[in-house]
Amino acid sequence: MVATDAVAGARRRMGRVGVWLNNAVTASAPMDAQRRALARIEELGYGSAWTGEGPGGRDVFVKLNVWLAATERLVAGSGIANLWARPGPTMAGAARATAEAYPDRLVLGIGVGFAKQAASLGQEYGRPLARVRAYLDTMDTPVDTGLAPPPATAAYPRVLAAVGPKMLALAAERADGAHPFAAPVATTAEARAILGPDKLLVPEQVVIYEPDPVRARAAAREYRALLLEGYRRAAGDPAAMPYSRNLLRLGFTEEQVTTVDDRVIDATIAYGDEAAIAERLRAHLAAGADHVLVNPVGADLPAITDTLTRLAPTVREL
């Protein structure tokens, strides 16, 4: 198999490092502030910027189109466009329109989200793998509405949120690649082995910039505690989250993935100074990532942008 033009174009335009902005931030930060932040991110040399959505919150396509309008070259990615937020044909139509407006600047990341999100909309979560497969079928099946068919548009890569081998295999079969989240370098290596060389692989990496090693580890432990609390709210049991199940499959114990454990912290969070963070990004790239997304921990958009500014000179050398 040869990489599609859309995959090759995304690799070329994105380069090696991009940015993942937490949905909690992009769901609340004023859109004008986001315009300014994205222009700054492009100016700093990052090749892409991604964010997600929660059903009922700010629509991810609206956010990405605002970002694309505020920049000239930056690739925008959905990490993720939640399949519970819209029917498959609507997802396909929104992606086509965005790709037509901004050729070669969209990567569509699709994911199944969490059971609580489905329940909040009166939907049955069911089996995630079967649900994603069926959803892709609806995206790929033309809908006869009696109206004129949509115009031909520029191509865009479609990737799946995937950390486990079955979802990664589906990404290899039905998508242009995968977007692993909250996963260690071992998952990046496994993903590349399953996807093969011609698919797009874009992992996310949480980073905590703090040159002082004692404060850096303390900040990482604090972040892990907050993350576990979020998992409890989303799933009741932190071990039930897909990111936790992935760690269990990789050999971590249930106690490690449900507590503030240093081994899990070291595997999933890049913390420290510029050199320490760059070392983790290089590890993902060496394991087969095409492009790594830096996800800076920060209280708000200005704090995140400040971290990205500090990291930019090192990132440009990767």
C-alpha positions in Angstrom: 0.0 0.0 0.0 1.2 3.5 -0.9 0.4 6.5 1.3 -2.5 8.5 -0.1 -2.0 12.0 -1.4 -3.9 13.3 1.6 -1.5 11.5 4.0 1.6 12.6 2.1 0.3 16.2 2.1 -0.4 16.2 5.8 3.0 14.8 6.6 4.7 17.5 4.5 2.6 20.4 5.8 2.6 19.4 9.5 6.2 18.7 10.0 7.2 16.9 13.2 5.5 18.7 16.1 2.2 20.3 16.6 -0.1 21.4 19.5 -3.1 19.8 21.2 -5.2 22.3 23.1 -7.3 20.9 25.9 -11.0 21.0 25.1 -11.7 22.5 28.6 -9.7 25.5 27.4 -11.1 25.8 23.9 -14.6 25.3 25.1 -14.4 28.4 27.3 -11.7 30.7 26.1 -13.1 33.7 24.1 -12.9 33.0 20.4 -11.0 36.2 19.7 -8.4 35.1 22.2 -8.2 31.8 20.4 -7.6 33.6 17.1 -4.7 35.4 18.6 -3.3 32.3 20.3 -3.4 30.3 17.0 -1.7 33.0 15.1 1.0 33.0 17.7 1.3 29.1 17.6 1.8 29.3 13.8 4.4 32.1 14.2 6.3 29.9 16.7 6.7 27.2 14.0 4.3 24.5 15.2 2.9 22.6 12.2 -0.6 21.9 13.5 -3.1 22.6 16.3 -5.8 20.2 17.5 -8.7 20.2 19.9 -11.8 18.2 20.7 -15.3 18.7 21.7 -18.0 17.5 24.1 -21.5 16.8 22.9 -23.5 19.9 23.6 -20.5 22.2 23.8 -18.7 24.3 21.2 -18.7 22.4 17.9 -15.3 21.3 16.9 -15.7 22.3 13.3 -16.7 25.8 14.3 -13.5 26.1 16.4 -11.3 24.7 13.7 -12.7 27.0 11.0 -12.1 30.0 13.3 -8.5 28.8 13.8 -8.0 28.2 10.1 -9.3 31.7 9.2 -6.9 33.2 11.7 -3.8 31.5 10.3 -2.2 31.0 6.9 -0.4 27.6 6.8 -1.3 25.8 10.1 -3.0 22.4 9.8 -6.0 22.0 12.1 -7.0 18.7 13.5 -10.0 17.4 15.5 -8.9 15.4 18.4 -11.6 14.3 18.4 -14.8 15.0 16.5 -17.1 13.1 18.7 -19.3 10.7 16.8 -22.2 11.2 19.3 -22.3 14.9 18.5 -23.6 14.5 14.9 -24.8 11.8 12.4 -22.2 10.3 10.1 -23.4 12.2 7.0 -23.3 15.5 8.9 -19.7 14.7 10.0 -18.7 13.9 6.4 -20.4 17.1 5.1 -18.7 19.3 7.7 -15.3 17.8 6.9 -15.8 18.2 3.2 -16.8 21.9 3.5 -13.8 22.7 5.8 -11.4 20.9 3.5 -12.8 22.8 0.5 -12.5 26.1 2.3 -8.9 25.3 3.5 -7.3 22.8 1.1 -4.6 20.5 2.7 -5.1 22.0 6.1 -7.6 19.6 7.8 -7.1 16.3 9.6 -10.3 14.8 10.7 -9.9 12.8 13.9 -13.0 10.8 14.9 -13.6 9.0 18.2 -16.3 7.2 20.1 -15.8 9.1 23.3 -17.2 7.7 26.6 -20.3 5.9 27.7 -21.5 8.8 29.8 -21.4 11.1 26.7 -23.7 8.7 24.8 -26.0 8.3 27.8 -26.3 12.1 28.1 -27.8 12.1 24.6 -30.1 9.2 25.2 -27.9 6.8 23.1 -26.6 3.3 23.9 -22.8 3.2 23.9 -22.6 -0.5 23.1 -19.4 -2.0 21.8 -17.1 0.8 20.7 -15.4 -1.1 17.9 -18.7 -2.0 16.3 -20.1 1.4 16.9 -17.2 3.2 15.1 -17.3 0.7 12.2 -21.0 1.3 11.7 -20.5 5.1 12.0 -17.8 5.0 9.3 -20.3 3.1 7.1 -22.8 5.9 7.5 -20.1 8.5 6.7 -19.2 6.7 3.5 -22.7 6.0 2.2 -24.1 8.8 0.0 -27.5 10.1 1.3 -30.2 10.6 -1.3 -32.1 13.7 -0.1 -33.5 14.7 -3.5 -31.1 17.7 -3.5 -28.1 18.2 -5.7 -25.1 16.1 -4.6 -22.3 17.8 -2.7 -19.6 19.3 -4.9 -16.3 17.6 -5.4 -13.9 18.8 -2.7 -10.3 18.6 -1.7 -9.2 15.4 0.0 -8.4 15.3 3.7 -6.9 12.5 6.0 -9.3 10.8 8.3 -7.8 9.2 11.5 -9.4 7.4 14.4 -8.8 7.9 18.1 -7.2 4.5 18.9 -4.9 3.1 21.6 -5.8 -0.6 21.5 -4.9 -3.1 18.8 -8.5 -3.7 17.6 -9.2 0.0 17.1 -5.8 0.5 15.6 -6.5 -2.4 13.1 -9.8 -0.7 12.2 -7.9 2.6 11.6 -5.6 0.7 9.3 -8.6 -0.8 7.4 -11.0 2.1 7.2 -9.0 5.3 7.9 -5.9 7.1 7.0 -4.3 6.6 10.3 -4.6 6.9 14.1 -4.5 9.6 16.8 -3.5 7.9 20.1 -4.2 9.9 23.2 -2.8 9.7 26.8 -0.6 6.8 25.8 3.1 6.0 26.3 5.7 5.6 23.7 5.1 1.8 23.7 1.7 2.5 22.2 3.2 4.6 19.4 5.5 1.7 18.5 2.6 -0.8 18.6 0.4 1.6 16.5 3.0 1.9 13.8 3.4 -1.9 13.6 -0.3 -2.3 13.2 -0.9 0.6 10.8 2.1 -0.1 8.6 4.3 2.6 7.0 1.8 4.4 4.9 -0.7 5.5 7.4 -0.6 8.8 9.4 0.3 8.4 13.1 -0.3 11.4 15.3 0.0 10.8 19.1 -0.7 13.4 21.8 1.8 14.0 24.6 1.0 15.8 27.9 3.9 18.1 28.9 4.6 20.0 32.1 7.3 22.5 31.6 9.1 23.1 34.9 13.0 23.3 34.9 13.2 22.5 38.7 13.1 18.7 38.9 11.5 18.6 42.4 8.7 21.0 41.4 8.3 19.2 38.0 7.6 15.8 39.6 5.3 17.4 42.1 3.4 19.1 39.3 3.2 15.8 37.4 1.8 14.0 40.5 -0.8 16.8 40.9 -1.8 16.6 37.3 -2.2 12.8 37.5 -4.4 13.1 40.6 -6.7 15.6 38.7 -6.8 13.3 35.7 -7.9 10.4 37.8 -10.6 12.5 39.3 -11.8 13.3 35.8 -11.8 9.6 34.9 -13.9 8.9 38.0 -16.5 11.5 36.9 -16.5 10.2 33.4 -16.6 6.4 34.1 -17.0 5.9 37.8 -14.0 3.5 37.8 -10.7 5.0 36.5 -9.7 1.5 35.3 -12.7 1.5 32.9 -11.4 4.4 30.8 -9.8 3.3 27.5 -6.5 5.0 28.4 -6.4 3.0 31.6 -7.3 -0.3 29.8 -4.4 0.4 27.4 -2.0 0.7 30.3 -3.3 -2.5 31.9 -2.7 -4.3 28.6 0.8 -2.9 28.5 1.6 -4.5 31.9 0.7 -1.9 34.5 -1.3 -3.1 37.4 -4.8 -1.9 38.3 -3.4 -0.3 41.4 -0.9 1.7 39.4 -3.5 3.0 36.9 -6.0 3.9 39.5 -3.6 5.7 41.9 -1.0 8.5 41.6 1.8 6.0 40.6 5.2 7.3 39.6 5.7 4.6 37.0 2.5 5.6 35.2 3.5 9.3 35.5 6.9 8.7 34.0 5.4 6.7 31.1 2.6 9.1 30.2 3.7 12.6 31.2 6.7 14.5 29.8 7.8 16.8 32.6 10.9 18.9 33.2 12.9 21.3 31.2 13.2 21.7 27.4 15.7 18.9 27.1 13.5 16.4 29.0 10.4 17.2 27.0 12.3 17.1 23.7 13.7 13.6 24.7 10.1 12.3 25.0 9.0 13.8 21.7 12.1 12.3 20.0 11.1 8.9 21.5 7.6 9.1 19.9 9.2 10.0 16.5 11.7 7.2 16.8 8.9 4.8 17.6 7.1 5.7 14.3 5.1 8.8 14.9 4.8 11.1 11.9 3.9 14.1 14.1 3.7 14.5 17.8 1.2 16.9 19.5 2.4 18.8 22.6 -0.4 19.1 25.1 0.9 21.7 27.7 -0.7 21.6 31.1 -1.9 25.1 31.9 -4.6 26.9 33.7 -5.7 29.0 30.7 -4.8 29.9 27.1 -2.1 32.6 28.0 -0.3 30.1 30.3 -0.4 27.4 27.6 0.9 29.8 25.0 3.7 30.9 27.3 4.8 27.3 27.6 4.7 26.8 23.9 6.8 29.9 23.4 9.4 28.5 25.8 9.5 25.2 24.1 9.5 26.5 20.5 13.3 26.9 19.9 13.9 23.3 21.0 11.0 21.9 19.1 12.1 23.5 15.9 15.3 21.5 16.1 13.6 18.1 16.2 
